[in-house]
Amino acid sequence: MMEKTARTPRLGGSLCAVCLVISLLCASEADVQAGEILQQVKASGVVRCSGVARPGLAERDGSGHWKGLEVDVCRAVAAAVLGSQERVKFTDWEPGPNDRGRAASDILFLTGAEMAESGFAGGLVPGPAIYIESHAILVPEDSKVQEISGLSGQDICFMTGSRIERSLEASFDLKKRDWLRRPFSEEEEMMDAYQARNCRAVAGERSRLAAIRQEQGLDHQKSRILPGSLEDFPVMAATEVRDGQWAAIVAWTVHTLISGEMQRTPWTPGGDEAMPVDALELGVGKGWQSRVLKAVGSYRDIYDRNLGHKSPLALEPALNASHADGGMLLSPFLE
């Protein structure tokens, strides 16, 4: 009589299933692995940002510390990825050719012209606009001129060879109006001429003119910025093309600041719920948008304390208001 042998269970199918699960878990882990820049930021414990010095956007205070709208946007990104708005390093960015290598900062706040002048435009992702700058004109408060076209035939001070000079030429040529050119190679000389009323107006970036407006000179001359502009252009939060994940983190942080202005209503979400982004692949953890808004406030909060009615510059938001308030800032939201 033959003895029955025990049947050994077949493990092939089970082993394949286990291997499949492990491979899927590994793939999922790889999908959420931090990108190169995010890894560097977390390893160093600091977000490095740089921008061209502009009043209200990036400037040093009396203690030598950087402050401004760009600095606060940098702080917002630090709050998102590092959990603290204080973990930032901001430096001045000097326009001019570089070695076309990797950027020295994780975020660069630049205009299109500044990107082109650096020779690095092809290596940057021109991220969302964080501020709309303008070329504008400053006149004495008692001037009878009420709009830019009213300066036809009058002398205007400007820095020679600057983009502002080109804006003046283009604007007056388009209107077929003539004007008297008063070029300067030194800003201090230009401002002395304006304060001495040797020219009827001075042209410059609106943020810079707002700072000049605070300086009344020896004769305590008060000034005002004429409505309208010669040209408008964005200052963008640019990042390197080599890391799409980092570019997405910066972009969604800026969008969170802008959409965070939206008020909650019975019909629409607002605040950190206006455009919820709980994407695991960003590598910023849950609740990051609430953390950002709690740290620095909404975009309007940032604008008001650096450039608006809570700052010495006292600039109306104008183009930097939300789209709902007639401005140009519009970010994704749950429509």
PAMAR-47913 format. One line per field, with one value per residue (C-alpha): residue in three letters; x, y, z. Coordinates in steps of 0.5 Angstrom, whole numbers. Layout:
BEGIN
seba c(Ala / ...)
u c(X / ...)
v c(Y / ...)
w c(Z / ...)
end
This chain:
BEGIN
seba c(Met / Met / Glu / Lys / Thr / Ala / Arg / Thr / Pro / Arg / Leu / Gly / Gly / Ser / Leu / Cys / Ala / Val / Cys / Leu / Val / Ile / Ser / Leu / Leu / Cys / Ala / Ser / Glu / Ala / Asp / Val / Gln / Ala / Gly / Glu / Ile / Leu / Gln / Gln / Val / Lys / Ala / Ser / Gly / Val / Val / Arg / Cys / Ser / Gly / Val / Ala / Arg / Pro / Gly / Leu / Ala / Glu / Arg / Asp / Gly / Ser / Gly / His / Trp / Lys / Gly / Leu / Glu / Val / Asp / Val / Cys / Arg / Ala / Val / Ala / Ala / Ala / Val / Leu / Gly / Ser / Gln / Glu / Arg / Val / Lys / Phe / Thr / Asp / Trp / Glu / Pro / Gly / Pro / Asn / Asp / Arg / Gly / Arg / Ala / Ala / Ser / Asp / Ile / Leu / Phe / Leu / Thr / Gly / Ala / Glu / Met / Ala / Glu / Ser / Gly / Phe / Ala / Gly / Gly / Leu / Val / Pro / Gly / Pro / Ala / Ile / Tyr / Ile / Glu / Ser / His / Ala / Ile / Leu / Val / Pro / Glu / Asp / Ser / Lys / Val / Gln / Glu / Ile / Ser / Gly / Leu / Ser / Gly / Gln / Asp / Ile / Cys / Phe / Met / Thr / Gly / Ser / Arg / Ile / Glu / Arg / Ser / Leu / Glu / Ala / Ser / Phe / Asp / Leu / Lys / Lys / Arg / Asp / Trp / Leu / Arg / Arg / Pro / Phe / Ser / Glu / Glu / Glu / Glu / Met / Met / Asp / Ala / Tyr / Gln / Ala / Arg / Asn / Cys / Arg / Ala / Val / Ala / Gly / Glu / Arg / Ser / Arg / Leu / Ala / Ala / Ile / Arg / Gln / Glu / Gln / Gly / Leu / Asp / His / Gln / Lys / Ser / Arg / Ile / Leu / Pro / Gly / Ser / Leu / Glu / Asp / Phe / Pro / Val / Met / Ala / Ala / Thr / Glu / Val / Arg / Asp / Gly / Gln / Trp / Ala / Ala / Ile / Val / Ala / Trp / Thr / Val / His / Thr / Leu / Ile / Ser / Gly / Glu / Met / Gln / Arg / Thr / Pro / Trp / Thr / Pro / Gly / Gly / Asp / Glu / Ala / Met / Pro / Val / Asp / Ala / Leu / Glu / Leu / Gly / Val / Gly / Lys / Gly / Trp / Gln / Ser / Arg / Val / Leu / Lys / Ala / Val / Gly / Ser / Tyr / Arg / Asp / Ile / Tyr / Asp / Arg / Asn / Leu / Gly / His / Lys / Ser / Pro / Leu / Ala / Leu / Glu / Pro / Ala / Leu / Asn / Ala / Ser / His / Ala / Asp / Gly / Gly / Met / Leu / Leu / Ser / Pro / Phe / Leu / Glu)
u c(0 / 3 / 4 / 0 / 5 / 3 / 2 / 6 / 2 / 4 / 8 / 9 / 3 / 3 / 10 / 9 / 3 / 8 / 13 / 8 / 6 / 13 / 14 / 8 / 10 / 17 / 14 / 10 / 15 / 20 / 14 / 14 / 21 / 24 / 27 / 34 / 32 / 28 / 33 / 38 / 33 / 31 / 39 / 41 / 35 / 34 / 31 / 35 / 32 / 35 / 32 / 34 / 33 / 27 / 23 / 18 / 20 / 27 / 31 / 35 / 32 / 36 / 39 / 41 / 36 / 32 / 25 / 19 / 14 / 19 / 22 / 15 / 14 / 21 / 18 / 12 / 16 / 20 / 14 / 11 / 17 / 21 / 15 / 18 / 18 / 24 / 29 / 31 / 37 / 36 / 41 / 41 / 42 / 46 / 44 / 49 / 52 / 53 / 57 / 50 / 51 / 46 / 43 / 46 / 39 / 33 / 28 / 30 / 25 / 26 / 23 / 23 / 29 / 33 / 32 / 35 / 40 / 43 / 44 / 40 / 33 / 33 / 35 / 29 / 22 / 19 / 14 / 8 / 8 / 9 / 8 / 6 / 12 / 10 / 14 / 11 / 12 / 13 / 11 / 11 / 4 / 3 / 4 / -2 / -1 / -6 / -4 / 2 / 0 / -1 / 7 / 7 / 13 / 15 / 22 / 22 / 28 / 31 / 37 / 40 / 41 / 35 / 29 / 25 / 28 / 26 / 19 / 18 / 20 / 15 / 10 / 10 / 12 / 5 / 1 / 5 / 7 / 14 / 17 / 24 / 29 / 33 / 38 / 42 / 48 / 47 / 41 / 43 / 44 / 38 / 34 / 38 / 35 / 28 / 28 / 31 / 25 / 30 / 25 / 18 / 18 / 22 / 21 / 22 / 19 / 13 / 16 / 22 / 18 / 14 / 20 / 23 / 16 / 18 / 24 / 22 / 29 / 31 / 25 / 20 / 17 / 12 / 11 / 5 / 5 / 1 / -4 / -3 / 4 / 9 / 9 / 7 / 11 / 11 / 16 / 16 / 18 / 23 / 26 / 31 / 28 / 32 / 27 / 19 / 17 / 21 / 18 / 11 / 12 / 14 / 8 / 3 / 5 / 4 / -3 / -4 / -3 / -7 / -13 / -12 / -15 / -22 / -27 / -31 / -39 / -44 / -43 / -36 / -30 / -24 / -18 / -14 / -20 / -20 / -16 / -14 / -7 / -6 / -2 / 3 / 8 / 10 / 13 / 11 / 6 / -1 / -4 / 2 / -3 / -6 / 1 / 3 / -3 / -2 / 5 / 5 / -2 / -5 / -2 / -6 / -4 / 3 / 2 / -1 / 5 / 10 / 8 / 0 / -3 / 1 / 7 / 11 / 10 / 3 / 2 / -5 / -5 / -8 / -6 / -3 / -10 / -14 / -18 / -24 / -22 / -20 / -13 / -9 / -8 / -12 / -10 / -13 / -19 / -25 / -30)
v c(0 / 7 / 12 / 19 / 24 / 31 / 37 / 43 / 49 / 53 / 60 / 62 / 66 / 69 / 71 / 75 / 79 / 81 / 83 / 87 / 90 / 92 / 95 / 99 / 102 / 103 / 107 / 111 / 113 / 115 / 119 / 123 / 124 / 131 / 134 / 137 / 144 / 142 / 137 / 142 / 147 / 142 / 140 / 147 / 149 / 156 / 158 / 163 / 169 / 175 / 181 / 188 / 193 / 197 / 201 / 197 / 190 / 189 / 194 / 194 / 197 / 201 / 195 / 192 / 187 / 186 / 187 / 188 / 185 / 180 / 178 / 176 / 172 / 168 / 168 / 165 / 159 / 158 / 157 / 152 / 148 / 149 / 150 / 157 / 164 / 166 / 161 / 165 / 169 / 175 / 178 / 183 / 181 / 185 / 186 / 184 / 178 / 172 / 165 / 162 / 157 / 155 / 161 / 162 / 163 / 158 / 164 / 170 / 176 / 179 / 183 / 180 / 185 / 183 / 176 / 178 / 182 / 176 / 172 / 166 / 167 / 160 / 157 / 160 / 158 / 165 / 164 / 168 / 175 / 178 / 185 / 189 / 195 / 201 / 207 / 213 / 221 / 225 / 232 / 238 / 238 / 245 / 243 / 244 / 238 / 233 / 227 / 225 / 228 / 235 / 235 / 236 / 241 / 241 / 238 / 232 / 229 / 222 / 217 / 217 / 210 / 207 / 203 / 209 / 213 / 208 / 208 / 216 / 216 / 211 / 214 / 221 / 218 / 214 / 220 / 225 / 230 / 233 / 234 / 237 / 232 / 233 / 226 / 225 / 220 / 221 / 220 / 225 / 230 / 229 / 229 / 236 / 239 / 237 / 239 / 246 / 246 / 246 / 241 / 240 / 233 / 226 / 219 / 213 / 206 / 208 / 204 / 209 / 215 / 213 / 213 / 220 / 223 / 222 / 226 / 234 / 237 / 243 / 247 / 242 / 241 / 236 / 232 / 227 / 221 / 223 / 217 / 212 / 210 / 210 / 202 / 196 / 190 / 184 / 182 / 175 / 169 / 165 / 159 / 154 / 149 / 143 / 142 / 142 / 140 / 147 / 151 / 148 / 149 / 157 / 158 / 155 / 159 / 165 / 163 / 161 / 168 / 171 / 167 / 167 / 174 / 171 / 172 / 166 / 166 / 161 / 160 / 160 / 158 / 163 / 164 / 157 / 153 / 158 / 153 / 147 / 144 / 138 / 134 / 129 / 130 / 137 / 135 / 140 / 136 / 137 / 144 / 148 / 153 / 155 / 155 / 160 / 165 / 164 / 166 / 172 / 174 / 174 / 178 / 184 / 184 / 183 / 189 / 194 / 193 / 194 / 199 / 201 / 205 / 202 / 203 / 210 / 209 / 209 / 207 / 205 / 197 / 200 / 194 / 190 / 189 / 183 / 182 / 182 / 189 / 192 / 190 / 185 / 179 / 173 / 166 / 159 / 158 / 154 / 157)
w c(0 / -2 / 3 / 1 / 1 / 4 / -1 / 0 / -1 / -8 / -6 / -13 / -13 / -6 / -7 / -13 / -10 / -4 / -9 / -13 / -7 / -4 / -11 / -11 / -4 / -7 / -13 / -9 / -4 / -10 / -13 / -6 / -5 / -5 / -11 / -11 / -9 / -3 / 0 / 0 / 3 / 9 / 10 / 10 / 14 / 11 / 4 / 0 / -4 / -7 / -11 / -14 / -8 / -9 / -3 / 0 / -4 / -2 / 3 / 9 / 15 / 20 / 23 / 17 / 16 / 10 / 10 / 4 / 0 / -3 / 4 / 6 / 0 / 2 / 9 / 7 / 3 / 9 / 13 / 8 / 7 / 14 / 19 / 21 / 17 / 20 / 17 / 11 / 8 / 3 / -1 / -6 / -13 / -18 / -25 / -30 / -34 / -30 / -31 / -34 / -28 / -23 / -19 / -12 / -9 / -9 / -11 / -15 / -15 / -22 / -28 / -35 / -37 / -31 / -33 / -40 / -37 / -33 / -39 / -35 / -37 / -41 / -34 / -30 / -29 / -29 / -24 / -21 / -21 / -14 / -15 / -21 / -22 / -26 / -29 / -27 / -26 / -20 / -20 / -14 / -10 / -13 / -20 / -24 / -28 / -27 / -32 / -35 / -42 / -38 / -38 / -46 / -48 / -40 / -38 / -35 / -31 / -32 / -31 / -38 / -41 / -37 / -39 / -36 / -41 / -46 / -43 / -43 / -51 / -53 / -49 / -51 / -58 / -58 / -56 / -61 / -56 / -55 / -48 / -46 / -44 / -38 / -37 / -31 / -30 / -22 / -18 / -13 / -18 / -21 / -15 / -13 / -20 / -18 / -11 / -14 / -19 / -25 / -28 / -27 / -26 / -25 / -28 / -24 / -22 / -18 / -11 / -12 / -13 / -7 / -3 / -6 / -4 / 3 / 2 / 2 / 1 / 4 / 2 / 4 / -2 / -2 / -8 / -11 / -16 / -23 / -24 / -30 / -32 / -37 / -37 / -33 / -32 / -27 / -21 / -21 / -17 / -21 / -20 / -23 / -29 / -26 / -20 / -22 / -15 / -12 / -18 / -16 / -8 / -10 / -15 / -10 / -4 / -8 / -10 / -3 / -1 / -6 / -6 / 2 / 1 / -1 / 4 / 7 / 5 / 5 / -2 / -3 / 1 / 3 / 7 / 6 / 3 / -3 / -6 / -2 / -5 / 0 / -5 / -2 / -8 / -6 / 0 / 5 / 10 / 11 / 13 / 10 / 7 / 14 / 17 / 11 / 12 / 20 / 19 / 14 / 13 / 6 / 0 / 2 / 9 / 6 / 1 / 6 / 11 / 6 / 1 / 3 / 8 / 14 / 11 / 10 / 2 / 3 / -4 / -6 / -9 / -16 / -20 / -14 / -12 / -13 / -19 / -15 / -13 / -20 / -20 / -24 / -19 / -20 / -17 / -18 / -13 / -12 / -17)
end
